Amino acid sequence: MCFSVSLPAGMHTSISEILKAKTLKSSRRSLPCLAQSQTHPQNLSHFLSVPLSPEPKTYSHSVSASCTHITPPPTENRTELGNNLENPSGLMFRDGKKRIDYILVYKKSSPQVEKRCTFERNLRAEGLMLEKEPSLTNSDILFVKIHAPWDTLCKYAEQMNIRMPFRKKCYFTDWKKKSMGSRFQLRFRQLKSWLPRNPMKLDKEALPDLEETDCYTAPFSRARMHHFTINNRETFFSNSTRSRIVHHVLQRTKYEDGKSKMGINRLLGNSTYEAAFPPHEGSYKSRHPIKTHGAQNHRHLLYERWARWGIWYKYQPLDLIRRYFGEKIGLYFAWLGWYTGMLIPAALVGLFVFLYGLFTMDSSQVSKEICEANTTIMCPMCEGNCSSWTLSDSCVYAKVTYLFDNGGTVFFAIFMAIWATVFLEFWKRRRAELTYDWDLIDWEEEEEELRPQFEAKYSRKERVNPISGKPEPFQPFTDKLSRLMVSVSGIFFMISLVLTAVFAVVVFRLIAMEKFASFQWEFVKKNWQFATSGTGVCINFMIIMSLNVVYEKVAYLLTNLEHPRTESEWENSFALKMFLFQFVNLNSSTFYIAFFLGRFAGRPGDYNKLFHRWRMEECHPSGCLIDLCLQMGVIMVLKQIWNNFMELGYPLLQNWWSRRKMKRAGEQNKSKEKLPQWDRDWNLQPMNAHGLVDEYLEMVLQFGFTTIFVAAFPLAPLLALLNNIIEIRLDAYKFVTQWRRPMPARATDIGIWHGILEGIGVVAVITNAFVIAITSDYIPRFVYAFKYGPCVDKGYRHEKCLRGYLNNSLSVFDMGELKNGSYHPRYCRYRDYRAPPWSPEPYDFTLQFWHVLAARLAFIIVFEHLVFGIKTFIAHMIPDMPKDLCDRMRREKYLMQEMMYETELEHLQKERKKNGKRYHHEWP
């Protein structure tokens, strides 16, 4: 029900008329409003039952005067505290009233006592309340529990421009649109209500804490506190907001005199503190089923409705994720879910193309001719012990090649290029809806805070910020340019290291080809192509994973050397370096196989040799595409398995070892108390130091693998889809159960990754055009069918038109030798378009070679222009923001201005009544 405001006579009444209109179901824009909701999980009732009362003014009872003196609670209180940890009310100070908003961890044996005492004293001076607690599992560990009182929260909420609710929403435009809808729309809605419920949606009963409530929000101001809807001070600021405010204070509190001596990050770096994190809201498991007893806390709710493997097919509860972990992590899972959903049509089309090749494999004219070529003698693949071989020996190889190199290849490449554009354009619309629902529309206009490291480095040089008008540290242009040049040099050095590793793999393939082709075991000798490609891919994968460890350290070092100004600049710079390193590392060998393998081999009698020793590798008579397909398939599968193990298996092993040590400590202490939440969180693994960079990087590299060479491997979208279904629940399980709770951060988009995805989409069009034109045999077969085949003078094209293609695509070489003074000709065949040895110009390129080359270049030009034209047209046709959302935002801005005006008028009138002044109906 909407707020109604009674206006004095003669005032502007349009807002009152609108507020009388019938309201509709509002959108889910609920960051502060969710905290006001009265429908919470059953066991969270105590959490909301704290009365609205002012905070005490003295803080001395919460921490002793001495920094090193510890006063643990009585044993009975500690036992009671441990027993109450199943609900959030257990996450309190010893008095059971003050909520723990942040936790610091340090060792008693740490020598940084003076810095820690100064830092904690300054924290209390900022208005925070501290209480210390010894660990029950490690006698050397101490916890500092931090609570932010009401006055401190209000002070910093105003400084940070945190938006809070001040009035419930009404939507006149939606009501008008619904009431004036066409009869067809009304019938469609009625029909939709009769259809079965979507099994992928979560029941509203399963998420009682996410009831749709909607409020207008504005930057918090203590001077205008009467504008805001404050039902309960304990729930007005959500847990994530409270943690964000405390983190803001921790980042800017000094631990020594001087501008550079500040921030929790520096104290973590010099081992003054071991860790700093917001606490989880209790255990993620419960003895009682959630259906009958409700959720114990939001963490338990997330585990049951998001992180369990049994609900892998359900939509993600994005609002709850965002509320618990913050908007930045919520946007990551929203993007990952959107990407996974968009992979479904791509996977279906790719699977259809693969099945088309599978069902038509036996009818392929090229495969038939290869399998029946029992008398076609092929030239030796190496020198020395290698002998000639018959073309029919590679029958299986040819059939497997046809699975990925058939008539559907071109169609699928065009489809995936368009798919990538549609995916990005519709993600923009989805992001716009999320930023509106999560109240992030105006947040991007706020000035971002400086990194403490930047402030420390350039504290002596200041200039006035043109946005805020306040002096701030400044990095001179010459210093920035010199650091950037060093960083770029480091990037080029690492890329050259990757190319060196690729060259080493190429040399290995040449040596392996020669060894396998002359192998004594007949099975290996007959399948030397598979053996060479398989071993080369495995060696390449091991090199890729080894170099990734080096790249991460180098990227971290180069990024810190640049001294970025803000956290987002640091993250974008680090992400770009990691992407460049790993993209080149992952795809360089794939580019070699796609565009260089077999292009510089030469011909029999005049082979090109590397270091005058090893012959350059040749393509199979059925094409080089199968090598590219094998390279992509093996690396994609192995990398996804390795990433999943490192993401979940490694933290599981570490946490298992931590629990094992905790059990030993418990046996030694003979303590039957339940571990408090801060102790359990301390024994979990911290989130990656690079935040979400590793998570995004894995998915963006997968996106590149899925789109760049998709013409060679149509099953790539299907493998990506299966991996992402596992990845979502894997990441969810990891965030909820295996990691400490990360600091809730805000963000309006996925950052630099969107630009990288757009760049990958452009590269994908170019590479797929070259793969089809150069790597695939599509163009040579096309030229033969239309120019040289048996159907040249006929008006139809089918597989029969490729009769004789194999013989036409193989050239002849004379391996004759002199025996007993006479010459004995002996001919072998090789893959090329060259004149026979008996022609006037033996071994020169034929006219068909130039026809094929011209057709390849023409195809590249036509394909790129066609696909880029379609991509540009689609991008312009799909707006970045839905029109109804634009109208709603403009309408909301208008209503908000009038509501603020009327609320201020109402407050002033109440103040006049209270002071006994004469009541006026006009603006004073």
Phi, psi and omega in degrees: 000134187276155175291137173243134183243125178274120183261150177294160179297143178086351180276167176292126190244014183295323181293323179293322179295321180293320183292342177279346182292159180291131183266161181238178175295123187269171179282167186268081179245092204225019184307296179282331186292329180298327179292342180269350184296142181261001178256094183243164174307154190305314184274008176263008184295322179295328181297333183255002186268005180290128184290160178283101184217150180290153179283151175294152186272335182262140183244000189293338183285346184273342181213143181287162181293325179275140182288332186262351183279130181245131178240089180293153180290161176301157184299318182295324179292322180293321178296317179296322179297317180296324181288341182262011186279359177288342175235163185298343179295342176285345180272061185231169169292179184295334180283353178075010183243322185272124182282142177276119182259337181202157182226131172249145183233133174214167180260142176298326183282357180294133181280354184276052185289318184294316179297319181293319180295316179297317181297315181291324176296320178290328176297317178294326177294333177282353177108001179277153178249134185240147176212135185258150184213129177283153178284145178272350184248344182216116185290346181267355185258137175232141179252138173250109179272134185242134176234134178258113178292171184301313182297320179293319177299315180297319182299310184280334173298324177290318179295324183272001179056042178286130182276132182230160185282143176225351177194145179284152187271156169226145182236093179290321183294320178295319180296318180295318180295321181288319182290332182258015181294155181289163179296325179297318179295321178295318178295321180296318178296322179293319178295322180295327180290338179277340183291156178298150181292141179296118183292346181278346180276145175280141176294143176295331178293335180285340180233068184294339182279356183249037175298139186289110173236149188220130182225150165285141181235158178208156177304132185295141179217129179290330179291333181244037182298334180292345178286333191269151182274095182250093177276328183207123182296330182289336182245359181297314174264123180292167181301317181294323178293318178299316180295322179295321178294315179296319178298321177300318179292317180299326182289338188237023177258133182281149172241354172210165177292141182115150183292330186279347185263075182208161170100139180291333180297319178292323179291328175289325181290326180262018174065022170294318173240148179273329182198160175212124184200152170283146184282151169292158182273049178098193183282152178268000178238158179218151178288336184255145178296146184290333182292328183261327185250355180078176181279140177288325181195179182291330177294317176298319179296319178295321180295315184289325187253006182215313190270347180286144181290337183292345180245038182297336183268358184275153171295155180277141175281079189298323181296321178289322177299314181294324181289326183274318186254351181101164185293327183295313177289324177299320178293325178298313181289330175294316178295317180297319177294321179294317178298318179295317178296322179289340178288342183299307178297323179296319179294321179295316179294318178298319177295322177296318179296319179295317179293326175300316177294325181292317183283336180257010184297319183289338180267002180291124183293321181294315179297320178300314182295325178291317182291334181264001183275067181286338183257000180276112181268124179264149181293150180301145182273353177207176180253154180102247185278356182287144178239170178292163181215155181271147184295330181293345178295337182257032181298312181297320179300319181292320179293320177296322177300321182294334179301328184249352181233079181225191184295340181274358184296313182296315179301316183291324178296317178295317180300316183291327176295318177291321180301317180299320179293314180298320179301312182290320182292318179286335174294323177302317179293318178296319178297321178298319179294320180292318180296329175287311181298327183264010174062048181245008185298313183270353184292328183293344179276350181283152180283129180281149183282152179284149174289139178303325179294323177293317178298320181292322184286319187243035182289338182279339180248125183229156171211164183279127176291124182292343180272306184271340183075013181251150177291142179211159178301148187226135177262118180299152183296319181297319178295317180295319181294316181296318178293323179294321179295320177296320180295316179296321178298319177297322179296314180295324178297316180293323178294321176296327176296321177297314181296326175296318178296322178295319178299321178296322178293322178298316178298320178298319180297321180295318179292317181295323179299316180294320182290316182289326180291336178251020183290146182284331179287121188296325181297315179292320180296327180283331182244044183295333180296311179297319182296317180295312182295317183296312180293323178297319179294318181295316177298318180296321179296318179296322177294319179301311183290329178290317181290333179300325178296319179291319182300319183298317180292320180292317179297319178297317180295315181293324180293316177294330178294329180287337183054066178299153187285317183235169180295322179294322177294319177298314182294319179294319179294316179295318181296319180296318179295314180299320179294315181299313180300306186287328177295313178294320180296320185281327190251353184297315178293328177293320176297322178298312181294323184288321192239350183238336182296124177080000182274339185234031184282335185084209181219165176303134183090342180213053181285146172276134184236141177275123183059026180058026184231308186251132177292141176294148186287141179254161174273157175291153178304336178271001175118169181263000187293328182293328176295318178295319179297316180296319178301313181294315184297313183294313182294319182296315181292312182295320182294320179293321177295316180295316180297318180296323178293315182293329181284322184245315184297317181295311175298324178299316179295318180295316180292325176298318179293323178295317178296324179296317177293324178295320179296320178298317179296322179294322178293323180292320180279349182050043182259131178260006182287149174282139182295136175291163186298322181295327177290319179293320178294323180298328181274001171274169180276141176288155175296154180310142181297337182265013178068230183269007183300315181296323180293312178296318184300317179300316182287324180291320175296322175296319177301319177295317178296327183285331186252325189291314181244034185292338178296334180269344186214080184294347178276358181301314177299325179293316177297321178295320179297312180298319179295319184289327175300319176288321185298319182299310181289329178295312178295320179298313179298321181293315181294322186278322191247330189255341183250151167296156181293121179287160178292122181296119181243157181255151177198153180255345179205188183270010173075220185292344183295331179295316177296323178295319178298320177296320177297320178297322178299322178291315179298325182298320179298314183293313183294321179293325175297316180289324179298315180292321185282323189253310185283316181285160175265017182297315183291313176302319178294321179297315179295319180296316183295324184267343186238326189236349186281180181287350184254021184298319183266008181249158187265021180223156182229127175204188185299330180294338178289350178264012177298131181085001182296320183296312179297326181289330184270355179253130177267170186246139176231141182265114178257029184300155180215158181271125177229125179057036176081001180240154184264129180244108180291143177214112187259144173227163184248152176213160186277106176179170175248082180230156181291149180290166182293341181269001180280163179301326178239080186295141174067015172277158178295138179274172179295328179297327177301316181288328175296316180295318179298317179295320179295323178295313179296319179296320179296318180300314182295313182294316182299311182297314181295320180295311184291317178296324176296316179295318180299315181295320180297316180295319180297324179281333182283333183259109179291152181290339181225132179301145183296320180296329177290321177299315179297320181294320180294318179293319178297318181296319179299320179294313181295322182296319179298316181290325178294319177300318179297314183289323179295319178295320178297316180296320179295317180295323178294321177294321179296321179294319177298318183294324181274359178079015179278165181292139184273126179243149178266356180252167180293126185290000000 
